[in-house]
Amino acid sequence: MIGTLKEDGCVRWTTLLITSLLGWVKCQESQSMTPEEKTVIRDQIIEMFDHAYGSYMKYAYPADELMPLSCRGRVRVDLFVPVYVYVCVCEQVLNKLDEFEDAVRKTVTDVRLDNDVVVSVFETNIRVLGGLLGAHVMADLLRQRGERMQWYRDELLHMAKELGHRLLPAFNTTSGLPYPKVNLRYGVLNPLSRTGTESDTCTACAGTMILEFAALSRLSGESVFEANARKALDVLWDRRQRGSDLVGTVINIHNEEWVRRDSGVGAGIDSYYEYLMKAYILLGDNVFLERFNIHYSAIMKYISQPPLLLNVHMHNPTVSVRSWMDSLLAFFPGLQVLRGDLKPAIETHEMLYQVTKQHKFLPEAFTTEFRVHWGQHLLRPELINETTPLLYYIHSIATGDPYYLRVGQSIVEKLNAYARVPCGFAAVQDVRTGTHEDRMDSFFLAEMFKYLYLLFSEKGELPIDIDDYIFTTEAHLLPVSLSTTKPPCQGNNTTVPVSQEEDLFTHSCPSMETLFPNNPSFAKTIRDGYKYLTGVGRAFHPLPVREIELPLHDNGMEPVEFLKSMGISLTPLNEVMAGGEHKGVYRVKLVAEVSQAPEEEEVVPHVVQLISPPFLGRTVLTAGPAKFGMDLTKQEHGVKGSIVKASPYTACGPIDNAVELKGHIALALRGDCMFAVKARRLQETGAIGVIFIDHREGSNSEETPLFQMVGDGDSTEDITLPLVFLFSREGAVLTAALEEHHNVDVLLLPKERQLGHEKPMGMNIKLRLAEEGELDEGEERGPTLEFVLEKEEVLFKEEELRGQLQSQQQQQFCTRVTENDRTEPCSAGASQTQNSDSGPDTNP
């Protein structure tokens, strides 16, 4: 049965929506997952949380986050509150009430909010403000029960209100869209704020405020928070592309123009859609549901290509703008389940799970061919958060299939096997190598263990009734009763958009009978279609050997040897066939299957070339580029300068030797803060470039894949310096040279442009099938294969760059092979290919 949702915002069946999806009903489970086994896994999850959170408290408190490899704290410039502020709700859900109360006490006594620090408005809202509100709701509940927290006097709510007021200056724009950053002490426009120059923000950054700000307004009685969050959503809605109903990724906060017009459901947009749906559930305001439904129809029309979710251009949505997907879109199947659109949710979730099985973890980005595009894994919880639990609850109620429990179990096992370290859990720098990274972000503690614990728990095992709450994007719990017990503040009304064509779930709750119409194997049937999507587990069936013939004259053995080096064997036909009429003709046998090369992360190698005496360009260090800052590939001669060590070496605090760095290339050690933070500090000193050196001892470019440095999640357009990264071993060569010679000049540039770099010889092979009608007059009709070999122009550079010699050699071998195996020389009009690519890294 489908229950209709009333639109008055007071009496709604939203609880039915939550209960039907999160209902912790004991289902008929198969013997493959017994209650005892679930208990064992749940206890294992508790132990993992104790290990991670205990390590933070032991080694990092009161720093913002834990660095699990070096067993010390990490102070983030863009945050300011220790991690326990937003994991205390996790302790509550995990039934650790003593630890929860202790975390609340520490937050009240140890945390100050008037810090002179520039923070991300978006991150501070979802992590800190959401954590304070969620913890207040839980503390108030325990106090009302009379069991504990009797000392609590709404201190967390008062802190949340103070923080809300410190974030409000960010909304002081003509459009109502917030600045991306704010100084908690000085606001935005104050001369001491060190911010306010930003002009752009992401869609998710502006559109992911409504849950926390509305809850703060309802709990405090101050309407200003909800009003500002609604205004920002109104602008985003009004600026959607009216033809496609899609929004872009980045928007100008002053003129409301789109800066990046690519549209998807991943990074930069993700939680905007999530908060439209959840704002309706939390607040009962039908405008949010209407907007979500209109956006959702556009997403399913243009972006969803099951099982893929591809970014498109908002003004031309039939065109995909990239061939890869980011891991943040893994939340979207959970949102689809909330809406009741189960089939595409199952398809995309299964695709994501297959990619995870292939690489152990979900890469930060992967291609449409399911290969690694960006190999980093930050222990993100998107796959396990609401997506997997919701699919399990709604599916198991109807079928008893424990498949999604097994998905959760697999994630638990991989975390312990590949991410666990003595001081917590470490992010993975590259899923292809398994190399760890010295970071354990707060969202790992706040979200991962909470969702895993809920997945393996029954309703009676929790200290709260989970049906009464909705999760924020950072997994904080807000009560759905806010819409009835705390009515809307005066003036918080938004115009309802005109509805478009509606479907079954536009205004209704998911129904088991509708989702599984007498078909308990519904989900399994869908999953089976994607079982071998990535090739994992599929038996290998080699393709049959194919043969072609072509005449290669007796004196043309150089290209023959070249073909052999490519895995192609050539045998003279007169050795395998009777008669000598085919002398000089060879049979080409493809002994290696031709397959598409893996589409790896596109990293252009750079170098740091030491050019001052005594090095004179002979010492060249392989370096990785950055995704922000100056693009060195567009600088014809690179960037030249002498190097100076930054002080402090990590460049995370105020720079002590700014005068020395001005006009020089700065050396900075990786670690303690983000690359973008270091770059901004060093740019302010007047440095002309930055070389970052890895802090992990022994790392080197020969054993570790190069990667591109990324920003801090916000706009990095203000960073204009050239930035490169050296691994530890290469960095040691550079710092040793500086210590010995004191004055060292270097050149930063792409590897292919380094001084003295010779351009290698290249050869092109062109195969073309001629259509019928293209043949010369008199030739037989039918498909024709034309085989052309030619050497490209080869450039040689003299040693010491004293001159250039140029020579050109071209040889062409051409044949036609007709359907009846007859071989003839190409006619004068036959297609010839000239290799115009004279780049130094041209490969055959």
N, C-alpha and C positions, 0 to 999 in steps of 0.2 A: 504494500500500500504506500502511496506517496502522499505525504502531508503537505498541504499548502502553507506557504509562509505569509503571514499577514504583514501589511506594510506600515502599520501605525507605529512600529518601533517599540511598542510596550509589551504586547502579548504576541510572542513569536514562538515558533517551534525550532528555534535555533538549538535549544538543548537536544532536540531530537536529532538534528544534524550531527552534533558532537557525539551524542550517545551512539548513534548508528555507526559512526566511524571509529570512535574511541571506546565503544562499549566493551567492557572487559568481561564478556560473556564466556563462560566455560564451553568451549566447542568440543566436538567429537574429534579428538586428535588421533592421528594414526600412531601406531606403535613406534614409529621412527623417531618420535620426540616425546618421551615420557615426562610426566611431572617431575620425577626425580632428576632427569637430565636437565630440565629447565632450571631446577633449583641449583644444580651444580654450576651451570653457566652463569646464573645470576650472582652466586657467591664469588665466582671468578671476576665478574665485572666490578663488584664491590672491592675486591682485593686490588684490582688495577687502579681504581680511583684512589684508594688509600696510598698506593705506591706513588701515583702522580702528584696528588695534593700534598701528601706527606713530604715528598721531595721538595715541593715548592716552599712549604713552611720551614723545612729544615735548612735549605740552602739559599733561598731567594727572598724570603720575607724580610722587610716589607717592600721589596722591589715590585715592579709591575708584573713581570713574568719570570719564568724559570728558563735558564739556559742549561739543558740537561746533559750536555757533553762536558762542559767545563764546571758544572755543579755550582753555579752562582746565579745571582739575580741579573735581570735585564731591565734597565730603565728606559721606557719608551717615551720619546719626546711628544708623541701625539696622544698619549694617554697620561693618566696621572694618579690612578687609584689602583692599589694592589689587587691582585686577582681574586682574593677572597670576597671582595664586594659582590662579584657577580657569579660566584660558584656556591654561595651559601644556600641558594635555593636548590641547587643540585644535591646538597647534603640533606635538605629537607625531604626531597623526593626519595633519596636513597635510604630514608628512615634513620638518618644519623642526627637525631635531634639534639644530642649534647654538643656535637661539633657545630651544628647550625647555630645554636645559641651562643657558643663561643665566638663564631665568626661575626655575628651581629654585634657583640660587645666590642670586638676589635675594630669593626667599622666605625662604630659610634665614637670610640675613644681615640683612634689613631688617624682618621682620615680628615684632611682639610680640603676645602673646595676653593679657597681664594688664592690659589697658586698663580704665579706669573708664568704661565705656560700656554703656548698655542696648541690647541687640540682640534681634532676633527669633530665637527658638529655631529655628523652621522654616527661615527664610531662611539663617541661619548654618549650619545642618546641610546643606542641599542645595547651597549655594554654596561655603562655605569648607571644612567638614569633607569633603564629597564631593570638592572640588578637591584637597585635601591627600592624600586616600587614592588618588584616581586618578593623581595625579602620582607618588606613591610607587610604585605598581604599575608604572608606565611606567619610572621611573628604575631600579627594581630589575631590570626585564627587560633594559634596556640594559647595566646593570652585569654581569649574568650572561652576556650575549653577549660581553663583553670588548672591545667596540668603543669605548665611552665611559663616562662617569659612574663611573670607577674611584675617584674621591674620595668618592663618596656612601656614607654610613654610616647610612642609615635616618632621616636627620634629619626628613624630612617625616612619617614615621610617628610619631616622638616628638612632633612638633608636633600631629599629629592626636589623639594620646592626651591631650595636655595640654588641647586644646580640648574633647575629649569630657568630661573631668572638669569643665571650667568650665561645660558645659551641663547636667551632671547635677543640680545643685540645682533646676532647673526641674521635675524629676519628684518633688519632695518635696511631694506632695499626698496626701490621704486616698484619692483614687480611683486614682492612678497616671497620670492624664492630666496632661501637662506644662503649666506656666504658659506663656503665649504669649511672655513676654519674660524675660530674665535679664541681670543685670549680670555681666560677665566677671570683674570683680575681687571684687565683694562678694556675688555670688549673687542670692538672691531676698528672703529675710526679714531680711537685715541692714539696720539703720536707714540705712545709707549707700547702699543699693542703688537707691533711687528707683524701685522696682518691687515687685511682689508684691501689689498691690491689684486686679489683674485677676481676674475670675471666669470669663471665657468664653474659649474657643478654637475655632477652626474644625476641622472633621473632618479636612481635609487636613493642617492644622498638627500635629495629634496623631498622625495615621496615616501620616506620610511620614518616619519615622525609621528604619524597620527595615533598609533596605539599608545605609545608612552606619553605623549603630550595630552591626549584626551583622557587617559587614565589619571594623569596628574591633575588635570582640571576637575574631573569628577570627584577625586579623593580630597582635593584641597579647597574646592569651591571657587577657584580662580579661573575664569574662562579664557584668559589671555593665551594660555598654552594651546588649548584645542583650537582656538580661533586662528592662530598663526599656522598651525599644521594644516588646517582645512584650506586656508588661503593658498598655501604652496601646492596642495593637490588640485585646487581649482585652476591654477595657472598651467600645470602640466596637462590637465584634461583639455583646457581651452587651446593649448598649443599642439595637440595631437594633429596628425595629418588627416584631414577630413575625408579624403578619398579612401585611405586604407585603414583609418582608426588606429594607426600605430604611432608610437613615440620614438624619439631618438635616444641616444645614449648620453650625450653631454649637451647642456643648454646654457646660454649666457644669462646670468642672473639679473642683468640690467635691462637689456633690450628684448629678452625672452626669445631670442633667435636660437635655432639649433646649431650647435657647433659640430657635433658628430651625428650624422643622420642614419647610421646603421641601427637596426632594430632587431632585438632578439629577446631571450628570456634569461640570459646569463649575466655575466659581470656588467655592472653599470645600470641595469634595469631591474634585475631579479626581484628584489623585495618590494618594489613599487607595486607590482601585480599582487604579490602576497598580501600586502597591507590593505589593498582595496577589498579583497575578499574578507580578510579577518576584521577589518574595521566594521563591516556589516555585522559580522557575528558578535563582536564585542559591544558595539554601540547601537545596533538595531536601526541604523539609518539606511533606508533603501537606496539612497543615491549611490552609495559605494558598491552595492550589488549590481545596480544598473550599469555603472561604469565598467566594472569588472567584466560583466557579460559581453558588453560591446567590444572591449579589448580582446576578450578570450576568443570571440568569433573571428577576429582579425588574425590572432595568433594561429588558430587552427587552419585558417585559409591560406596564410602566406608562410609562416615560420615553421609549422609542424610538417615534417615529411617523415612520418613514422618509419623507423624508430628515431630519426634524427630531428634535431631542433636547430635550424640554421639561421644565422643572421641575414637579414635582407635590408635593402635600402627603403627607408620609410616612404619615400616619394615614388619609388619604382619597386614595389614589393615582390614582383615576380623574378627579381634578379638577386641571387645569393651574393653576398659581398665577401665571403671568405669560405675556405674549405675546411675549417676546423671549429671545434666546439670547446668551451671552457667548462671546468668542473662545477662551477657555481650553478649551472642549469640543472644539476641533479636534484634540486629541491622541487622542480616543477611537476613531476609525476605526483607528488604528494598533494599539490594544489589541485591537480586534476581529479584526484580521488575525493578531495573535499567537495568538489563540484559534482562528482558522480560520473565523470567521463572516464570510465575504467579502462577501456580497451587501449587507447593511446598511452595511458599511464603505465599499464603492464608492458607495453612494447618498449617504451623508452627506458623504464627501469631495468628490464632484462638486458637491453643493449649496454647500459651503464655497468651492470653486474658482470657481463661478459668481458668488457674492457678491464674491469677490476681483476677478474680472474686471470686475464692475460698478463697483466703487469704487476700483480700483487696489490697495488693501490691504484686509485683513479688518478691519472696524471692531471696536472693543472690544466693542460689543454691537449686534445687529441684530434686527429684528422677524421674526415668522413670515411677513410679507409681503416679507422680504428688503430692507427699508429701514433706513436708519441710525437706531439708537436712541441710541448713544453713539459719536461720530465719531472718538474718539482712536485712534491706532495706535502702539503702543510698540515696533514692530519685533519683535513676538513671533514665535517660531519654531514655534509649535504645528502649523501646517499643513504645514510642510516637515520637521518633525523625524522621528519614526519613521513617521508616517502615509504620506507620499508615497514615501520609499524602500522601505518594506515592500511597499506595493502594487506598486511597480515590479518589485522582485525576484521576488516570487511570481507576478506576472502575466506578466512577460516570460519567465520560465523556461518557461512553458507556451505562450506565444503569440508572443513576439518583438515585441509592440506597444510602441512607444516613447512612448506617450501621457504617462506619468507623468514621463518625462524632459522632455517639453515643458512640463509643469506647473512643474518645477524651473527650466527655462530662463526661463519667464515671470517667476518670482519674482526671479531674478537681474537681468533687464532692468528690472523695476519698481524694485528697490532702487537701481540705478544712475541711473535716470531721475528718480525722485521723492524719494529719501531721501538721496542722496549730496551732501555739502557739502565745502568745502575742508578741514575739520578732522575728517572722519570721516563718519558717517551719522547723520542726525537723525531722531528720532521725528516723527510727524505729529500735529499738534494736532487736526485735523479732516479726515477723508478727503474731505469735500465741498468744502473750499476748498484743500486741499493745504498749508496753513500749517504750517511746521515748529515743533517744540518743542525747546528747548535741553537735550536729554538723549539719551544713548546708553547704555542699561542694560547691565549686565554680561552678562546672558543672551544678548544679541545676539551678542557675541563668543564666548561659551562654547558656544553651540548652533548658531546659524544657519549659520555657515560650515562647521562640522564636518559637519553633515548634508548640506549642498549638495555638499561635496567628496566625501563617500562616495557620493552618488547618481550622480556622474559618473566614478567610479573603478572599476577592476578590482581583483580581489583581489591580484594580483601587484604592483600599484603602491603598496601600503600597507606601512609598516614593521612592522606587526603583523598577526596573523591575527585579523581582526575577529570570527570565529565563536567565539572563546574568551572573549568578554566580553559583558556586558550593560550597557546604558545606564541610568544613574540618571535621575531626572526633569530634572536639570540637565545631562545629556549627559556625565557623567563615567563612565569605564569601570572596571568591577569584574570580576574574573575569575570565570567560572562554576565554576572548579575549587575554589573555597573550600569547597564542600560535601563534597568528598572529601579534599583535601589538608589542610584545616583542619576537623576534626570539630566538631560542636556542643559548646559549653561545657556543663558539668554543670548540670543544672537548667533548661536552656532547652528545655522541652517544653511544648506547648500541646495541649489536648484537641481531638481531631478532631471537627468537627460531624457530625451525622447527615446523610448525603447525601439529596438529594431526587431527583426524576426527572432522569435524565441524558440528554444528547443525544450526537450523533455525536462531538463534540470535547471532551467533559467530561474524558476521560483519554487523549487521543490527540494526535498531531501532525498538522498540516494535510497533506493529500495532494494532489498535483497532479491525480490521476485523480478524486478526490472533488470538488475545487473546480471543475475544468473537465472534466466528463464528456463527452469527445468534442465539446467546444464551444469552440473557440478564440476565438469572438467573444462569449463570456459577459459579460465586463466591458464591452465596447463596447455591447452591447445594453442593459445596465443604465444606462450613462451617457447613451445617446441619449434615454432617457425623461426626463432632467433637463436636457437641453441648453439649453432656453430657459426654465428655471425662473424666472429673475429678469427675463425680458423682453428681455435683451440679445441682439441678433442676429435677433429675430423681426420679420418684416415687419408693418407696421401696416395693419390692415383696419378702416376706420371703420364704425361701426354705422349702419344706415339711419336717416334722419330720421323721428322719430315726431311725430304731431300729436294734440292734444286740443282740445276746444272748451269754452268756458265763458262765461257771460254776465257781462260787466262793464258796468254802466250808464254812460251817456254822461258823467255827472258824477263817475265814479270813476276819473279818469285818474292820480291819485297812485300807487296801487298798480301801474298799468300802467307808469308810468315807472320804478318801482322794479324791476319784473320785467325791463325792458330793461337796467337797470344790471347785472343778474345774467347777461346774455348770452342772455336769452329775448326773442325778437321776437314782437310781437302784431300781427296784421293783421285789420281788420274783415272779417267774412265777406261783407258786402254789396259789398266791393270785389273779391272773388274769385269770388263765386257770383251767379248770376242771381236776380233777385227781391229784394225788400226785406223779406221776412218775418223775416229774422234781424237786424234792426236792433238795435244795442247788444250784439251777440254777437261775440266775438273768437275767432279761431283762434290758439292758442298753439303756436308752433313752436320746438322745442328746437334752437337752432343751435349749442349747445356740448354736447359729450358729457358726461354726468354720470359721474364716476369718483371712486374713493376717494382722498382727499387723502393725500399721503405722510405716514406716521407718523414724524415727526421726534422727536428727543430732546426729552423733556418738560422744558423749562427754564422755570421761572416767573420772569419778569423782576423784579428788585428795584431799589430806588433808594437813593441816598444823597442826602437832601434837606437843604440848608443852611438852617437855620431861625433862626439868630441874626442880629442887625442887622449889615450892611445888607442881607442876603440875604432874610430873612423868607419863606423857602419858595419863592422864585422860581427859585433855582438847583437843578436836579434832575439828578443824574448816574445814568445807567443802570448797574446793577450785576448781576453774576451771583451765584447762591446757592451754597450748599454742600450736599453730601449728608450732612453730619454737623453736629453742633452744634445750637444752638437753631433750631427751625423757626419762622421769622418769619411764615409764613402762618397760624400759630395764635396769634399775638400781635395782639390787636385794635388796639393803638395803636403797634405797633412798639417799637423800643428807641431812647431818646434819650440823648445824652451829648456831651461836648466831646472833641475829638480831640487826641491826643498822638502824636508820632512815636516809635517804638521805637528803642532804641539797644542793639546795632547794628540798623540799619534792616532787615536781612534776618531778624532774630530767630532766627537759627540757633545762636547761642552764648548764654552767660549774659547776661541782660538787665541793663544798667548803670543804667537809669533806672526801676527797678521802682516806686519811691516815687511818681514822677510819673504813672505809668500807672494806679495804683490808682484805681478808680472812674471811669476814662475809657475812651474807645474808642481802641484802638491802631491806628496806621498801620504797616504792615509791607510791605516790598518782596518781591515774588515772586523765587524762585530760591535756589540753594545747598542747600536742604533741603525736605522735604515740607511741605505746608500743615498737616498734622496736628501735625508737630513744632513749627512756629511757634505754632500755636494753643495747644498745651499749655504752652509756655514763657510765653506772654502771659497765659494763664489763671492761672498760678501767681502772677503779679504782682498779681492782683486786678482786672485790666482787665474791663470789662463788655461788650466787643465788639471785633471786629477787622475792619479794612478792609484787604484785600490789594491792592496796586497792581502791575500788570504791569511787568516790567523790560524788556520789548521796546519800544524807542522807536517811537512813532508808531502803536501799536495802538489801536484805538478800536471802540466798540460799533456804529458804523454800517457798518463794513466787515467785521467779524469776528463770526461767530455767538457768542452767549452760551453758556457751558458751566457745568456744575456742578462745583465743586471736590470732589475725592474724598480719602479718607483714605490711610493708609499701608499698607493691606492687613490691618492688625490691627483689633481692636475699637476704635471711637472713641466708645463710650458715655460715657467719662469726660469728653469735651469737651462743655461745656454753653453755651459762648459763642455769640452770633449772629455769623456770619461771612459777609462779602460780598466780591466781587471787582470791582475797577475796572480797565479797560484803561488803558494809559499816558496817553492824551490826557485822559480824564476824571480820572484820578489827578492829572495836572498841574494841573487846575483846583482840585482840593481842596488840594493842597500849596501852591499859590500863595496861596489864600485864607488858609491858616494862617500863611504867612510875613508876609502883609500885616496881618492883624488879630489874630494871636496867640491869640485865644480864639474858636474856632469851634464852635458847637453843630450837631450833625447828627441826623437821624432815619433809622434803618435800617428799611425796611419793604418789603413787596411793592409793585410799581409801581401796581397797581390801587387801593391804599389811600393813595397820596400825598395830602398836603394840597392842596386846591384842584382835585383831579382830578374832572372832570365825567363823569357817566355818559352814554354815547352812546345815541341812539335805536336801538331794535332792532325787528325785525319777524319774526314766525314764519310759516312756511308749512307747512301740514300736508296731506299727501296720504294718503288712506286708501281701500283697496279693501274695499268691504262684501261680506260673504259672502252667498250666496244665502239668502234667508229673512229678511234684515235689512230689506228694503225695506218701505216703507209699503204698506198694503193697497191694492190696485188698481194698483200699479206693476208693470211688467214684470220678470220674473225675469232674473237675470244679473249679472255683475260691475258694480259701480257705483263711479265715481271721485268723491270728494268733495273739493273744493278750498276751503280756508279761509284767509283772510288776516286778520291782525289786528296792530295796533300795540300794543307793550307799554307799560307805564307808563314815563313819562320823568321823570327827576328832574333838576332844575337847581340848581346851587349858586351863591349870590351870591359875587361877588369878595370876597377878603379873609376868607372863611369867616364872614361876619356873620349869616348866616341861610340858610334853605333855602326854596325855593319848589317847590311840587309841583303838577303838572298831569297830568291823565290824559286820553288820547285813545284811543278805540277805534273802529275801523271794521271791519266784518266783511262779507266778500263770500263767498257760499256758493252752490254750484251742484251739481247732479248731472248727470252725463252717462251715459246708459244705452247699451247696446250698439248700438242703432239710431240713435245720434247725437241722440236727443231730449233737449232741455235743459229742466230744470224748477227752480224755486226749492226750497231745502231745506225739509223739513217742520219743524215745531216741535221734533220729537224728534231732529233731525239733530245729529250730533256737532259740538260747538264746542270750541275749544282756548283755554285761558287761559294766557298766558305768565307763570308765577310766578317766573321767574328775573329778579330785579331787579339782578343783579350788574352792575358797571360795564363789564365787557368782553364782554357778551352780543352776539353777532354774528348776522346773519340766517342 
